Each structure stands twice: as structure tokens, then as C-alpha cells.
Amino acid sequence: MALIINHSGKLHEAGCDEAGRGCLAGPVFAAAVILPPDFFHPDLNDSKKLTDKKRYELREIIENESLAWSVARLDAPDIDKYNILWASVRAMHKALDKIKIKPEHILVDGNKFKPYKEINYDCIVKGDGIYTSIAAASILAKTFRDDYMLELHHKYPDYQWNKNKGYPTETHRSAIVKYGPCEFHRKSFQLYPSSDQLSLF
């Protein structure tokens, strides 16, 4: 089923999404994308439903063919300060601050947002599988975050962020048990396994 191109009927409608909310380490990334009103690509979808190869292919198309796009992040200390939900919203605001065209309307993936510069917005649960602009934002946020975690992996290879990207995999948790958390871990998250899980490590 093809994604819906526009929600509001406005020419400059920005889709926003984030990546990295469920991670134990690294930033949360957010993207804002304004697509042409006639934009179409048959493979465009929620980034979680795409292969890594397809995400990067679509990222190049989105960067080249969108009217405007931007990416921003909030690092682990800010996530600990604001909590992951509101840090994600702040990252979206930062992305909207950077976008070269002022949106006339904003589409947000999820059910929580805070007003941005008196621009009307709609929250759409699972919007990255419904609207093209949100799907495009999900792809940019995911690929830019993956690239960043690959950079961090070279600094802290023991956590295998080149593979788990900071998510709470068994290998990531076992590395935290063995080496302890580092500066990029989110201290407000449950980094260590629960007592009934410790026997697995």
C-alpha cells in the first residue's frame, strides 16, 4: 500500500521522526523532511521495515529530492536530564530549527509533541508507515544515528556498537556488566540486567 503524500494540504508540510529512543547508549537523533507534493518512491516506508542497504539508498534520494531536510541530536546527558520522550521532542525542535524552509504544518510520528513556533501540528501513531514525509524522516534519523554509533564504536569497541547501535542486546548488556558504563551511556536507564537475568551473563 502506497504511503499518503500529504495530511494538511499545505505545500510545505514537514514530517518529523526520531531514532534511538530505546537505546542504552548514544544520542537520540531526529529528522525533519519537507518533500515535494508529487514525491513518490515505491520503496519508501518506515525505516524499521527496510534493510540497511535500502535505507541508505533511500537516504540519498531523500537528500537529493526533498525540498528541505535536516537532522539533529540530543546526547546522553540531555536524555538523562529531560527523559527520553522530551529529549526526542527537543531533538525534533532542533531539526526544525535547522530546516531551510519554514514548515506550514508539522507531522510528528507518535502521540506526544510540544508546540513549535505556533505552527500547527498533528501527532500520528505509527505515522512512519502512513505518511511519506514521516517515513523519510525516520530513514534520515536512523541512518545518521547508525553512522554516529559506528564512529563511537571506534572509541569504545568493547560494547560492539558497530552491531547493536547502542540497543539493549545481550552482548551489549554483558559488556556493561564486564566493563561498566562509559560516558555515552544513559545513566537514567536500567543499564544492568535485573537480578533474574544476571545468570545469563
MOFENUR-V959525 format. One line per field, one symbol per residue. phi: phi as a letter, one per 40 degrees, with the letter a starting at -180 (. if undefined). psi: psi as a letter, one per 30 degrees, with the letter a starting at -180 (. if undefined). burial: 1 if it has 16 or more other C-alpha atoms within 10 Angstrom, else 0. Layout:
phi: ???
psi: ???
burial: ???
This chain:
phi: .ccccabcgccbbccbabahccccagccbbbbbbcccbcaacccaddccbcdccdcccdcccccbccaaabaabcddccccbgcccccccccccccccccbcccabbbchbbabdbffccabcbcfccbbbcccdccccccccccddcccccdccbcccfccbcfgccccccccccccbgcbccccccccccccdccdccb
psi: kklkekeffkeikkkkllkgeglflllkkllkkjllfgkkkffklkffglleeeeeeeeeeeeeflekllkllkleeeeeefleefeeeeeeeeeeefkfkkkflkkkkagklkkjhgkklkkjkhffgekeeeeeeeeeeeeeeeeefeefefeifffhffefgflileeeeeeeeefllaffkjffljeklleffeff.
burial: 001011100001111111111011111111111111000000011110000000110110011001111111111111100011011111111111111010111111110010000000110100111111111111111111110111011000001111011111001111110000100111100011100000000
